[in-house]
Amino acid sequence: MVLDEHTVMLWFGRFLWPFLRITGLFLTAPFYGSPLIPNMVRAMLAAALALCLAMWLPALPAYPADPLSAIFTGFAQIAYGAMLGMALQIVVAAFSSAGEIMAQAMGLSFAELQFRQSTGASNILSDIMLWVGLLGYMAAGGPVWLFAALARSFAHGASLMPISSWAGLAGLGGTLFAAALGLALPVLAATLCVNLTVGLTTVFAPSMNLLSVGFPLLILVGLWVLVASVPGFGIAAQHLTGQCMEVLGRMIPYG
């Protein structure tokens, strides 16, 4: 049996097309791209998933044999997968941003910790909300839907999406800020009421120490409202995941 270059690159492409996209997905996607997962484990998982997709997907084109074309195509496929993961990163980033806003409102912005995986000190409340968003994203089936979207992106072979569809990904930036503000709104309203009450109290009782009364009261009320808002975080995570998947559905060319 004689194998020519086209046949070899065709067999090689059936594995490499999905492997490159999965590699890009693992760079940015929540849960898949977590620094808590060792790089070796992620590489083996990407290879295993690529083998599964290679056996399930229809015939894919041969991978370019020219070195320059192969390098450019590889970067394009990795960027495509990273874009898919970045779209779902909005869910976790919205919760993390909400935690940062709430910490600033209730006076807990000074509470920071240095984690082994982070490059610098991070806000405690922001880290807690980040984990809440990640758990809500996983409970909503985000990792499964994201991998299904990546598999569906091969409906038209290995072609990339048109440039006009990238506007949907850019529009998710507004969704991030709107969702973060909506999640932090109960705490913001409660802390505003506390600030107004303490401010009026000091007008009529100038001898009251604002730091010894207002600051602890601001933190306690903010934490109480935050705990009372926890049941709604799951619904918010599910809604955000649905919004991101809807955007991905418009961006990915369906057959």
N, C-alpha and C positions, 0 to 999 in steps of 0.2 A: 504494500500500500504506500503510495507516494503522496506526501502532504505538501501542498504549496503554501506560500506565505498567506494568501487570503484565507485559506481554511484554518490555519493556526490562529490568525488574528480574530477570526469569527468565533472560534471556541473560546479564545481568551477574552473577547469582548462580552460574552454572555455572563461572565463572572465580574469583569472589571467595571462595567457600566453601573450595576447596582452597588458594588463595593465602594466606588468613589462617592456616590450620592449618600450612602449610609455613613461614610467617614465624615462628610461635611455635616450631616445631621447630628452626629455625635459630638461635634465641636460646639454647638450652640443650643441644642434642645434641652429643655428641663428633664431631669432624671437621667437621661442618656448621657448628658455632658457633665454630670456632677463630678467634682474633683475627688469625692469620696470613693469613686469607682476607680480601681487601678487601670493604668493605660493598657497593660497586657490583657486584662479582662475585656476592656472595650474593644481592643483589636480583634480578639478571638470571637467576641459576639458579633462584630461587624462582618467578619469573614463567614461565620455560620449563617447569618441572615442573608448575606449575599448569595451563598450557595443555595439556600432555599428559594430565593427569588429567581435565581438562574434556572432552576428546574421548573418553576411555575410560570414565569413570564413567557410571552410569545417570542418568536425569533427576533433578536436584536441585531443591529448592524455590526459589522466588523469594526474593531477598534483601529484607529489610524496607525499605520505602520511608520509614517514619517515622524522622526523624533520631535520636531517643533510642533507639528499638529497634535501629537500625542500629549505633549506637556500642556499645550493650551487647552485641549479638550479635558484633560484631567483637572486643571484649575477651574474650568467652567462647571464641571460636574460637582466638584467639591463646594463651589460657591452656591450652586443650586440647592444642594442638600442643606447647607448652612442657612440659606434663606428660609427653607421650610421650618427648620428648628427655631430660627429667630422669631417667626410668626407666633409660635406657641410660648416663647419666652415672655411675651407680653403679659400672660396670666400671672406668672411668678413676680415679674417686675412691678406689676400694679399693686400687689399686696405688699411688697417690700417698700415701695414708695409711700403707700398709705401708712405703714408703720413709721417711716421717717417723718411724715407730716404730723402724725399723732404725737410722736415724741417731742417735736418742736412745740406743739400746742400745749402739752401738759407739763413742760419743763423737764423732760427726761432725756434731752439731747446730750447731756453730759455723761450719761451711763453708756459706756463703751467697753467692748471686749476685743481682745486680740486672738483670733483663731489661727490654727496652724495652716489652714488652707488659704487664708486671706492674706493680701499684701499689706493691709493696714488695719487700724482699729475700726470697728464697725459698731453701729448703734444696736443696742440689745433689742429694743422693740422692733426695729427693722428686721433683725435676724429672726425673731420669733414670727413675725408676719410672713417673712419669706418661707419659712417651713410650713406655716399654715397654708399659704398659697400653693406650695409644692404638693402637700398632702391632698388639698382640694382638687388640684389638677389631676393627680393620679386617681383619686376616687371618681372623677368624672370620666375616666377612660381616656385621658389625653394621650398617654404613650401609645396606646393601641390605635387610636384614630390617626395619630401622626404617622405611624408606620404604614397604616393603610393608605394614607394620602401619598406617601412616598412610592408605594407599590403602584398606585393608580397613576402616578406621574409618567409611567412608562407606557401609557395607553397608546401613544403615538410614537413609540420607539424611544430613542434617546434624545429627541429634540427638546430644546429649551422653550420656555414660555415667551410670548411676544413681549416687547418692551413696554407696551401700553398697560399690561396687567400689573406692573410693579407699583402702580399708584395705589392699589389695594393694600399692599404691605406698608407703604408710607402712611396711609390713613389710619393704621393701627396705632401710630404714635399718639394721635388725639384720643383714641380709646383708652390708652394707658393712663393718661393724665385724668381723663374723666372718671375712669373706674377708681383710681387712687383717691381722688377727691371725694367720690361717693362713699367709699369705704370709711374714710376718715371723717365724714361729715357729722355723725353723731357725737364723736369726741370733740370736734371743733365747736359744735353748738353748746355742748355742756361746759367746756372750758371758757367759752365766751361769757356764758351766764355767770360762772364763778368769778371771772375777772370783774364783771360789772357789779356784782354783789359786794365783793371785797372792796372795790374802789369806792362805792357809795358808802360803805360802812366806815371806811377810814375818813371820809369827809365829816361824818357826824361824830366819830370817835377818833380824834387824831392820835390819841395815846396808844391805839392798837398797833402792834408790831405787824407790819404787812408780811414780812418774810416768815415769821414764826407761825402765822395763821393762814395766810393766803397760799403760800407755796405748798405745804402739806395737803391742804384742802384741794388744791388744783390737781395734785397727783392722784389723790384718793378718788375724786369724782371721775377723773379721766380713766382710771383703771376700772372702776365700777361700770362705767358706760361701755368700755371695751369688752369686759366679760359678758355684759348683757347683749352685745352685738355678735358674739361668737356663733350662735345658731344660724345667722344669716350669711356667714362666710362661705359655707358650702354651696348655697344657692348662687352666690356671686361668682364663685370659682366655676361652677357649671355653666353659668351664663357667659362668662368670659371665654371659656373653652369653646362653647358653641359659636360665639362670634368669630373667633380666630379660625375655626374650622370652616366656617362659611366663607371667609375671605380666601382661605386656601382653595376651597372648592371652586371659586370664581377664577382663581389664578391658574389652576392646573387644567390643562386641556383634556376634557373627557371625550371618549370615543362615542 
